[in-house]
Amino acid sequence: MPSYGEQPGAGTYECPYCTQRVVIEHDWEVLGECPACEGFVFLSVDDDAEENEGQPVVSQALDAIRSGQGL
Ligand SMILES: [Zn+2]
């Protein structure tokens, strides 16, 4: 899971807490905090899958975050 301070590569990343999206345009860019909620982990968003509105990946990630990091 891409997180704050990493260079996850070009792509779109979504905050699992507030669904704010951050676009990384260059592989050398460093992923910052979520601009909306200051969250520090993100989900990779496959642009081809944006029409998939069930968002099971997001809820799975939230479960992982809650159980793994004690939030
Ligand atoms: Zn956020």
PDB file of the backbone (N, CA, C, O) and the ligand in Angstrom, with CONECT records:
HET     ZN  A 101       1
ATOM      1  N   MET A   1       0.863  -1.193   0.000  1.00  0.00           N
ATOM      2  CA  MET A   1       0.000   0.000   0.000  1.00  0.00           C
ATOM      3  C   MET A   1       0.904   1.249   0.000  1.00  0.00           C
ATOM      4  O   MET A   1       1.732   1.415   0.896  1.00  0.00           O
ATOM      5  N   PRO A   2       0.746   2.093  -0.972  1.00  0.00           N
ATOM      6  CA  PRO A   2       1.576   3.305  -1.011  1.00  0.00           C
ATOM      7  C   PRO A   2       1.304   4.186   0.208  1.00  0.00           C
ATOM      8  O   PRO A   2       0.161   4.310   0.650  1.00  0.00           O
ATOM      9  N   SER A   3       2.333   4.779   0.731  1.00  0.00           N
ATOM     10  CA  SER A   3       2.134   5.627   1.889  1.00  0.00           C
ATOM     11  C   SER A   3       3.013   6.870   1.812  1.00  0.00           C
ATOM     12  O   SER A   3       3.888   6.987   0.955  1.00  0.00           O
ATOM     13  N   TYR A   4       2.760   7.767   2.708  1.00  0.00           N
ATOM     14  CA  TYR A   4       3.453   9.033   2.815  1.00  0.00           C
ATOM     15  C   TYR A   4       4.970   8.856   2.729  1.00  0.00           C
ATOM     16  O   TYR A   4       5.547   8.014   3.416  1.00  0.00           O
ATOM     17  N   GLY A   5       5.595   9.649   1.891  1.00  0.00           N
ATOM     18  CA  GLY A   5       7.044   9.616   1.792  1.00  0.00           C
ATOM     19  C   GLY A   5       7.571   8.629   0.768  1.00  0.00           C
ATOM     20  O   GLY A   5       8.769   8.612   0.484  1.00  0.00           O
ATOM     21  N   GLU A   6       6.698   7.811   0.211  1.00  0.00           N
ATOM     22  CA  GLU A   6       7.148   6.853  -0.790  1.00  0.00           C
ATOM     23  C   GLU A   6       7.061   7.454  -2.187  1.00  0.00           C
ATOM     24  O   GLU A   6       6.429   8.486  -2.412  1.00  0.00           O
ATOM     25  N   GLN A   7       7.717   6.770  -3.107  1.00  0.00           N
ATOM     26  CA  GLN A   7       7.620   7.153  -4.513  1.00  0.00           C
ATOM     27  C   GLN A   7       6.951   5.991  -5.246  1.00  0.00           C
ATOM     28  O   GLN A   7       7.618   5.136  -5.828  1.00  0.00           O
ATOM     29  N   PRO A   8       5.635   5.981  -5.203  1.00  0.00           N
ATOM     30  CA  PRO A   8       4.911   4.823  -5.724  1.00  0.00           C
ATOM     31  C   PRO A   8       4.820   4.777  -7.243  1.00  0.00           C
ATOM     32  O   PRO A   8       4.325   3.809  -7.819  1.00  0.00           O
ATOM     33  N   GLY A   9       5.303   5.836  -7.881  1.00  0.00           N
ATOM     34  CA  GLY A   9       5.243   5.874  -9.332  1.00  0.00           C
ATOM     35  C   GLY A   9       4.020   6.624  -9.818  1.00  0.00           C
ATOM     36  O   GLY A   9       3.073   6.868  -9.071  1.00  0.00           O
ATOM     37  N   ALA A  10       4.066   6.981 -11.082  1.00  0.00           N
ATOM     38  CA  ALA A  10       2.969   7.754 -11.645  1.00  0.00           C
ATOM     39  C   ALA A  10       1.662   6.984 -11.562  1.00  0.00           C
ATOM     40  O   ALA A  10       1.610   5.777 -11.798  1.00  0.00           O
ATOM     41  N   GLY A  11       0.620   7.710 -11.224  1.00  0.00           N
ATOM     42  CA  GLY A  11      -0.681   7.063 -11.129  1.00  0.00           C
ATOM     43  C   GLY A  11      -1.605   7.862 -10.243  1.00  0.00           C
ATOM     44  O   GLY A  11      -1.271   8.955  -9.786  1.00  0.00           O
ATOM     45  N   THR A  12      -2.769   7.299 -10.008  1.00  0.00           N
ATOM     46  CA  THR A  12      -3.755   7.942  -9.148  1.00  0.00           C
ATOM     47  C   THR A  12      -3.865   7.160  -7.854  1.00  0.00           C
ATOM     48  O   THR A  12      -3.949   5.932  -7.862  1.00  0.00           O
ATOM     49  N   TYR A  13      -3.863   7.871  -6.759  1.00  0.00           N
ATOM     50  CA  TYR A  13      -3.922   7.246  -5.443  1.00  0.00           C
ATOM     51  C   TYR A  13      -5.082   7.832  -4.668  1.00  0.00           C
ATOM     52  O   TYR A  13      -5.342   9.034  -4.724  1.00  0.00           O
ATOM     53  N   GLU A  14      -5.769   6.977  -3.951  1.00  0.00           N
ATOM     54  CA  GLU A  14      -6.968   7.425  -3.245  1.00  0.00           C
ATOM     55  C   GLU A  14      -6.811   7.197  -1.751  1.00  0.00           C
ATOM     56  O   GLU A  14      -6.395   6.125  -1.314  1.00  0.00           O
ATOM     57  N   CYS A  15      -7.148   8.209  -0.982  1.00  0.00           N
ATOM     58  CA  CYS A  15      -7.139   8.098   0.462  1.00  0.00           C
ATOM     59  C   CYS A  15      -8.300   7.198   0.904  1.00  0.00           C
ATOM     60  O   CYS A  15      -9.448   7.469   0.554  1.00  0.00           O
ATOM     61  N   PRO A  16      -8.025   6.143   1.658  1.00  0.00           N
ATOM     62  CA  PRO A  16      -9.106   5.245   2.075  1.00  0.00           C
ATOM     63  C   PRO A  16      -9.996   5.846   3.153  1.00  0.00           C
ATOM     64  O   PRO A  16     -11.088   5.336   3.406  1.00  0.00           O
ATOM     65  N   TYR A  17      -9.558   6.895   3.777  1.00  0.00           N
ATOM     66  CA  TYR A  17     -10.348   7.514   4.843  1.00  0.00           C
ATOM     67  C   TYR A  17     -11.420   8.439   4.287  1.00  0.00           C
ATOM     68  O   TYR A  17     -12.570   8.410   4.725  1.00  0.00           O
ATOM     69  N   CYS A  18     -11.032   9.253   3.325  1.00  0.00           N
ATOM     70  CA  CYS A  18     -11.957  10.279   2.861  1.00  0.00           C
ATOM     71  C   CYS A  18     -12.162  10.241   1.345  1.00  0.00           C
ATOM     72  O   CYS A  18     -12.893  11.071   0.804  1.00  0.00           O
ATOM     73  N   THR A  19     -11.538   9.305   0.667  1.00  0.00           N
ATOM     74  CA  THR A  19     -11.643   9.105  -0.778  1.00  0.00           C
ATOM     75  C   THR A  19     -11.068  10.249  -1.598  1.00  0.00           C
ATOM     76  O   THR A  19     -11.287  10.315  -2.807  1.00  0.00           O
ATOM     77  N   GLN A  20     -10.344  11.138  -0.961  1.00  0.00           N
ATOM     78  CA  GLN A  20      -9.631  12.164  -1.709  1.00  0.00           C
ATOM     79  C   GLN A  20      -8.627  11.485  -2.635  1.00  0.00           C
ATOM     80  O   GLN A  20      -7.950  10.538  -2.235  1.00  0.00           O
ATOM     81  N   ARG A  21      -8.532  11.963  -3.854  1.00  0.00           N
ATOM     82  CA  ARG A  21      -7.579  11.378  -4.786  1.00  0.00           C
ATOM     83  C   ARG A  21      -6.391  12.294  -5.009  1.00  0.00           C
ATOM     84  O   ARG A  21      -6.523  13.515  -5.093  1.00  0.00           O
ATOM     85  N   VAL A  22      -5.243  11.675  -5.102  1.00  0.00           N
ATOM     86  CA  VAL A  22      -3.998  12.389  -5.361  1.00  0.00           C
ATOM     87  C   VAL A  22      -3.410  11.814  -6.642  1.00  0.00           C
ATOM     88  O   VAL A  22      -3.271  10.599  -6.787  1.00  0.00           O
ATOM     89  N   VAL A  23      -3.072  12.694  -7.556  1.00  0.00           N
ATOM     90  CA  VAL A  23      -2.494  12.240  -8.813  1.00  0.00           C
ATOM     91  C   VAL A  23      -0.983  12.458  -8.779  1.00  0.00           C
ATOM     92  O   VAL A  23      -0.512  13.571  -8.548  1.00  0.00           O
ATOM     93  N   ILE A  24      -0.247  11.404  -9.008  1.00  0.00           N
ATOM     94  CA  ILE A  24       1.201  11.470  -9.155  1.00  0.00           C
ATOM     95  C   ILE A  24       1.511  11.390 -10.648  1.00  0.00           C
ATOM     96  O   ILE A  24       1.173  10.415 -11.320  1.00  0.00           O
ATOM     97  N   GLU A  25       2.149  12.417 -11.139  1.00  0.00           N
ATOM     98  CA  GLU A  25       2.374  12.476 -12.584  1.00  0.00           C
ATOM     99  C   GLU A  25       3.743  11.960 -12.995  1.00  0.00           C
ATOM    100  O   GLU A  25       3.967  11.638 -14.162  1.00  0.00           O
ATOM    101  N   HIS A  26       4.662  11.879 -12.030  1.00  0.00           N
ATOM    102  CA  HIS A  26       6.024  11.462 -12.364  1.00  0.00           C
ATOM    103  C   HIS A  26       6.510  10.417 -11.372  1.00  0.00           C
ATOM    104  O   HIS A  26       6.176  10.454 -10.188  1.00  0.00           O
ATOM    105  N   ASP A  27       7.301   9.490 -11.878  1.00  0.00           N
ATOM    106  CA  ASP A  27       7.778   8.418 -11.012  1.00  0.00           C
ATOM    107  C   ASP A  27       8.632   8.929  -9.857  1.00  0.00           C
ATOM    108  O   ASP A  27       8.739   8.278  -8.818  1.00  0.00           O
ATOM    109  N   TRP A  28       9.234  10.093 -10.046  1.00  0.00           N
ATOM    110  CA  TRP A  28      10.099  10.619  -8.983  1.00  0.00           C
ATOM    111  C   TRP A  28       9.333  11.404  -7.930  1.00  0.00           C
ATOM    112  O   TRP A  28       9.912  11.804  -6.920  1.00  0.00           O
ATOM    113  N   GLU A  29       8.057  11.630  -8.143  1.00  0.00           N
ATOM    114  CA  GLU A  29       7.299  12.399  -7.159  1.00  0.00           C
ATOM    115  C   GLU A  29       7.083  11.591  -5.880  1.00  0.00           C
ATOM    116  O   GLU A  29       6.855  10.382  -5.905  1.00  0.00           O
ATOM    117  N   VAL A  30       7.164  12.307  -4.776  1.00  0.00           N
ATOM    118  CA  VAL A  30       6.957  11.669  -3.479  1.00  0.00           C
ATOM    119  C   VAL A  30       5.508  11.885  -3.057  1.00  0.00           C
ATOM    120  O   VAL A  30       4.961  12.982  -3.162  1.00  0.00           O
ATOM    121  N   LEU A  31       4.920  10.823  -2.585  1.00  0.00           N
ATOM    122  CA  LEU A  31       3.537  10.891  -2.124  1.00  0.00           C
ATOM    123  C   LEU A  31       3.472  11.653  -0.808  1.00  0.00           C
ATOM    124  O   LEU A  31       4.170  11.317   0.149  1.00  0.00           O
ATOM    125  N   GLY A  32       2.641  12.665  -0.767  1.00  0.00           N
ATOM    126  CA  GLY A  32       2.510  13.461   0.456  1.00  0.00           C
ATOM    127  C   GLY A  32       1.327  13.007   1.287  1.00  0.00           C
ATOM    128  O   GLY A  32       0.717  11.972   1.021  1.00  0.00           O
ATOM    129  N   GLU A  33       1.021  13.791   2.283  1.00  0.00           N
ATOM    130  CA  GLU A  33      -0.164  13.507   3.089  1.00  0.00           C
ATOM    131  C   GLU A  33      -1.417  13.745   2.259  1.00  0.00           C
ATOM    132  O   GLU A  33      -1.400  14.464   1.260  1.00  0.00           O
ATOM    133  N   CYS A  34      -2.487  13.130   2.693  1.00  0.00           N
ATOM    134  CA  CYS A  34      -3.771  13.436   2.077  1.00  0.00           C
ATOM    135  C   CYS A  34      -4.075  14.909   2.296  1.00  0.00           C
ATOM    136  O   CYS A  34      -4.044  15.379   3.433  1.00  0.00           O
ATOM    137  N   PRO A  35      -4.366  15.646   1.235  1.00  0.00           N
ATOM    138  CA  PRO A  35      -4.632  17.075   1.390  1.00  0.00           C
ATOM    139  C   PRO A  35      -5.930  17.369   2.133  1.00  0.00           C
ATOM    140  O   PRO A  35      -6.140  18.487   2.604  1.00  0.00           O
ATOM    141  N   ALA A  36      -6.784  16.385   2.235  1.00  0.00           N
ATOM    142  CA  ALA A  36      -8.073  16.622   2.875  1.00  0.00           C
ATOM    143  C   ALA A  36      -8.078  16.227   4.355  1.00  0.00           C
ATOM    144  O   ALA A  36      -8.639  16.940   5.188  1.00  0.00           O
ATOM    145  N   CYS A  37      -7.458  15.099   4.677  1.00  0.00           N
ATOM    146  CA  CYS A  37      -7.563  14.613   6.055  1.00  0.00           C
ATOM    147  C   CYS A  37      -6.210  14.293   6.669  1.00  0.00           C
ATOM    148  O   CYS A  37      -6.146  13.789   7.790  1.00  0.00           O
ATOM    149  N   GLU A  38      -5.126  14.577   5.952  1.00  0.00           N
ATOM    150  CA  GLU A  38      -3.771  14.332   6.439  1.00  0.00           C
ATOM    151  C   GLU A  38      -3.492  12.851   6.686  1.00  0.00           C
ATOM    152  O   GLU A  38      -2.608  12.488   7.462  1.00  0.00           O
ATOM    153  N   GLY A  39      -4.259  12.018   6.014  1.00  0.00           N
ATOM    154  CA  GLY A  39      -3.966  10.591   6.065  1.00  0.00           C
ATOM    155  C   GLY A  39      -2.643  10.303   5.379  1.00  0.00           C
ATOM    156  O   GLY A  39      -2.178  11.088   4.553  1.00  0.00           O
ATOM    157  N   PHE A  40      -2.045   9.180   5.722  1.00  0.00           N
ATOM    158  CA  PHE A  40      -0.711   8.904   5.206  1.00  0.00           C
ATOM    159  C   PHE A  40      -0.616   7.579   4.478  1.00  0.00           C
ATOM    160  O   PHE A  40       0.483   7.146   4.132  1.00  0.00           O
ATOM    161  N   VAL A  41      -1.728   6.932   4.238  1.00  0.00           N
ATOM    162  CA  VAL A  41      -1.696   5.759   3.381  1.00  0.00           C
ATOM    163  C   VAL A  41      -2.701   5.958   2.257  1.00  0.00           C
ATOM    164  O   VAL A  41      -3.702   6.659   2.410  1.00  0.00           O
ATOM    165  N   PHE A  42      -2.414   5.334   1.139  1.00  0.00           N
ATOM    166  CA  PHE A  42      -3.253   5.505  -0.038  1.00  0.00           C
ATOM    167  C   PHE A  42      -3.467   4.167  -0.733  1.00  0.00           C
ATOM    168  O   PHE A  42      -2.723   3.206  -0.534  1.00  0.00           O
ATOM    169  N   LEU A  43      -4.491   4.143  -1.539  1.00  0.00           N
ATOM    170  CA  LEU A  43      -4.749   2.981  -2.372  1.00  0.00           C
ATOM    171  C   LEU A  43      -4.436   3.344  -3.808  1.00  0.00           C
ATOM    172  O   LEU A  43      -4.765   4.436  -4.270  1.00  0.00           O
ATOM    173  N   SER A  44      -3.802   2.424  -4.510  1.00  0.00           N
ATOM    174  CA  SER A  44      -3.597   2.637  -5.933  1.00  0.00           C
ATOM    175  C   SER A  44      -4.944   2.537  -6.630  1.00  0.00           C
ATOM    176  O   SER A  44      -5.718   1.611  -6.389  1.00  0.00           O
ATOM    177  N   VAL A  45      -5.209   3.494  -7.486  1.00  0.00           N
ATOM    178  CA  VAL A  45      -6.453   3.480  -8.235  1.00  0.00           C
ATOM    179  C   VAL A  45      -6.130   3.129  -9.676  1.00  0.00           C
ATOM    180  O   VAL A  45      -5.362   3.822 -10.345  1.00  0.00           O
ATOM    181  N   ASP A  46      -6.719   2.060 -10.134  1.00  0.00           N
ATOM    182  CA  ASP A  46      -6.574   1.691 -11.532  1.00  0.00           C
ATOM    183  C   ASP A  46      -7.554   2.526 -12.338  1.00  0.00           C
ATOM    184  O   ASP A  46      -8.769   2.375 -12.208  1.00  0.00           O
ATOM    185  N   ASP A  47      -7.020   3.400 -13.164  1.00  0.00           N
ATOM    186  CA  ASP A  47      -7.894   4.301 -13.912  1.00  0.00           C
ATOM    187  C   ASP A  47      -8.929   3.548 -14.743  1.00  0.00           C
ATOM    188  O   ASP A  47     -10.028   4.045 -14.990  1.00  0.00           O
ATOM    189  N   ASP A  48      -8.563   2.355 -15.165  1.00  0.00           N
ATOM    190  CA  ASP A  48      -9.493   1.589 -15.985  1.00  0.00           C
ATOM    191  C   ASP A  48     -10.661   1.050 -15.168  1.00  0.00           C
ATOM    192  O   ASP A  48     -11.658   0.591 -15.726  1.00  0.00           O
ATOM    193  N   ALA A  49     -10.536   1.106 -13.860  1.00  0.00           N
ATOM    194  CA  ALA A  49     -11.544   0.486 -13.001  1.00  0.00           C
ATOM    195  C   ALA A  49     -12.410   1.520 -12.292  1.00  0.00           C
ATOM    196  O   ALA A  49     -13.134   1.192 -11.352  1.00  0.00           O
ATOM    197  N   GLU A  50     -12.335   2.744 -12.736  1.00  0.00           N
ATOM    198  CA  GLU A  50     -13.068   3.790 -12.026  1.00  0.00           C
ATOM    199  C   GLU A  50     -14.577   3.614 -12.067  1.00  0.00           C
ATOM    200  O   GLU A  50     -15.300   4.161 -11.235  1.00  0.00           O
ATOM    201  N   GLU A  51     -15.041   2.848 -13.040  1.00  0.00           N
ATOM    202  CA  GLU A  51     -16.482   2.654 -13.124  1.00  0.00           C
ATOM    203  C   GLU A  51     -16.958   1.605 -12.139  1.00  0.00           C
ATOM    204  O   GLU A  51     -18.159   1.389 -11.974  1.00  0.00           O
ATOM    205  N   ASN A  52     -16.023   0.967 -11.498  1.00  0.00           N
ATOM    206  CA  ASN A  52     -16.351  -0.066 -10.530  1.00  0.00           C
ATOM    207  C   ASN A  52     -16.683   0.597  -9.204  1.00  0.00           C
ATOM    208  O   ASN A  52     -15.782   0.968  -8.452  1.00  0.00           O
ATOM    209  N   GLU A  53     -17.957   0.746  -8.912  1.00  0.00           N
ATOM    210  CA  GLU A  53     -18.352   1.582  -7.781  1.00  0.00           C
ATOM    211  C   GLU A  53     -18.579   0.818  -6.490  1.00  0.00           C
ATOM    212  O   GLU A  53     -18.933   1.406  -5.467  1.00  0.00           O
ATOM    213  N   GLY A  54     -18.378  -0.480  -6.535  1.00  0.00           N
ATOM    214  CA  GLY A  54     -18.575  -1.245  -5.312  1.00  0.00           C
ATOM    215  C   GLY A  54     -17.502  -0.976  -4.278  1.00  0.00           C
ATOM    216  O   GLY A  54     -17.746  -1.091  -3.077  1.00  0.00           O
ATOM    217  N   GLN A  55     -16.324  -0.620  -4.737  1.00  0.00           N
ATOM    218  CA  GLN A  55     -15.189  -0.288  -3.887  1.00  0.00           C
ATOM    219  C   GLN A  55     -14.877  -1.340  -2.824  1.00  0.00           C
ATOM    220  O   GLN A  55     -14.629  -0.984  -1.672  1.00  0.00           O
ATOM    221  N   PRO A  56     -14.881  -2.610  -3.177  1.00  0.00           N
ATOM    222  CA  PRO A  56     -14.527  -3.628  -2.175  1.00  0.00           C
ATOM    223  C   PRO A  56     -13.069  -3.500  -1.744  1.00  0.00           C
ATOM    224  O   PRO A  56     -12.716  -3.819  -0.608  1.00  0.00           O
ATOM    225  N   VAL A  57     -12.231  -3.031  -2.662  1.00  0.00           N
ATOM    226  CA  VAL A  57     -10.817  -2.895  -2.329  1.00  0.00           C
ATOM    227  C   VAL A  57     -10.634  -1.877  -1.216  1.00  0.00           C
ATOM    228  O   VAL A  57      -9.815  -2.060  -0.316  1.00  0.00           O
ATOM    229  N   VAL A  58     -11.409  -0.802  -1.291  1.00  0.00           N
ATOM    230  CA  VAL A  58     -11.295   0.234  -0.274  1.00  0.00           C
ATOM    231  C   VAL A  58     -11.711  -0.305   1.088  1.00  0.00           C
ATOM    232  O   VAL A  58     -11.027  -0.065   2.083  1.00  0.00           O
ATOM    233  N   SER A  59     -12.804  -1.018   1.142  1.00  0.00           N
ATOM    234  CA  SER A  59     -13.250  -1.509   2.438  1.00  0.00           C
ATOM    235  C   SER A  59     -12.291  -2.554   2.988  1.00  0.00           C
ATOM    236  O   SER A  59     -12.078  -2.623   4.199  1.00  0.00           O
ATOM    237  N   GLN A  60     -11.713  -3.363   2.118  1.00  0.00           N
ATOM    238  CA  GLN A  60     -10.714  -4.326   2.581  1.00  0.00           C
ATOM    239  C   GLN A  60      -9.509  -3.596   3.152  1.00  0.00           C
ATOM    240  O   GLN A  60      -8.954  -4.000   4.174  1.00  0.00           O
ATOM    241  N   ALA A  61      -9.117  -2.547   2.503  1.00  0.00           N
ATOM    242  CA  ALA A  61      -7.966  -1.793   2.985  1.00  0.00           C
ATOM    243  C   ALA A  61      -8.267  -1.146   4.326  1.00  0.00           C
ATOM    244  O   ALA A  61      -7.412  -1.105   5.212  1.00  0.00           O
ATOM    245  N   LEU A  62      -9.462  -0.652   4.468  1.00  0.00           N
ATOM    246  CA  LEU A  62      -9.844  -0.059   5.748  1.00  0.00           C
ATOM    247  C   LEU A  62      -9.792  -1.087   6.865  1.00  0.00           C
ATOM    248  O   LEU A  62      -9.323  -0.799   7.966  1.00  0.00           O
ATOM    249  N   ASP A  63     -10.276  -2.282   6.575  1.00  0.00           N
ATOM    250  CA  ASP A  63     -10.212  -3.336   7.583  1.00  0.00           C
ATOM    251  C   ASP A  63      -8.765  -3.623   7.958  1.00  0.00           C
ATOM    252  O   ASP A  63      -8.437  -3.813   9.130  1.00  0.00           O
ATOM    253  N   ALA A  64      -7.912  -3.652   6.949  1.00  0.00           N
ATOM    254  CA  ALA A  64      -6.501  -3.940   7.205  1.00  0.00           C
ATOM    255  C   ALA A  64      -5.879  -2.851   8.051  1.00  0.00           C
ATOM    256  O   ALA A  64      -5.096  -3.116   8.963  1.00  0.00           O
ATOM    257  N   ILE A  65      -6.236  -1.644   7.737  1.00  0.00           N
ATOM    258  CA  ILE A  65      -5.687  -0.515   8.495  1.00  0.00           C
ATOM    259  C   ILE A  65      -6.153  -0.577   9.944  1.00  0.00           C
ATOM    260  O   ILE A  65      -5.356  -0.416  10.868  1.00  0.00           O
ATOM    261  N   ARG A  66      -7.424  -0.807  10.133  1.00  0.00           N
ATOM    262  CA  ARG A  66      -7.969  -0.803  11.483  1.00  0.00           C
ATOM    263  C   ARG A  66      -7.398  -1.934  12.326  1.00  0.00           C
ATOM    264  O   ARG A  66      -7.083  -1.756  13.503  1.00  0.00           O
ATOM    265  N   SER A  67      -7.272  -3.105  11.698  1.00  0.00           N
ATOM    266  CA  SER A  67      -6.790  -4.243  12.479  1.00  0.00           C
ATOM    267  C   SER A  67      -5.281  -4.208  12.636  1.00  0.00           C
ATOM    268  O   SER A  67      -4.747  -4.656  13.650  1.00  0.00           O
ATOM    269  N   GLY A  68      -4.593  -3.677  11.633  1.00  0.00           N
ATOM    270  CA  GLY A  68      -3.146  -3.733  11.670  1.00  0.00           C
ATOM    271  C   GLY A  68      -2.505  -2.563  12.388  1.00  0.00           C
ATOM    272  O   GLY A  68      -1.393  -2.687  12.900  1.00  0.00           O
ATOM    273  N   GLN A  69      -3.178  -1.443  12.434  1.00  0.00           N
ATOM    274  CA  GLN A  69      -2.531  -0.263  12.988  1.00  0.00           C
ATOM    275  C   GLN A  69      -3.295   0.321  14.174  1.00  0.00           C
ATOM    276  O   GLN A  69      -2.952   1.389  14.681  1.00  0.00           O
ATOM    277  N   GLY A  70      -4.299  -0.369  14.594  1.00  0.00           N
ATOM    278  CA  GLY A  70      -4.959   0.021  15.827  1.00  0.00           C
ATOM    279  C   GLY A  70      -5.698   1.335  15.781  1.00  0.00           C
ATOM    280  O   GLY A  70      -5.832   2.000  16.808  1.00  0.00           O
ATOM    281  N   LEU A  71      -6.174   1.722  14.637  1.00  0.00           N
ATOM    282  CA  LEU A  71      -6.951   2.928  14.577  1.00  0.00           C
ATOM    283  C   LEU A  71      -8.374   2.617  15.054  1.00  0.00           C
ATOM    284  O   LEU A  71      -9.222   3.508  15.088  1.00  0.00           O
TER     285      LEU A  71
HETATM  286 ZN    ZN A 101      -7.940  11.672   3.266  1.00  0.00          ZN2+
END
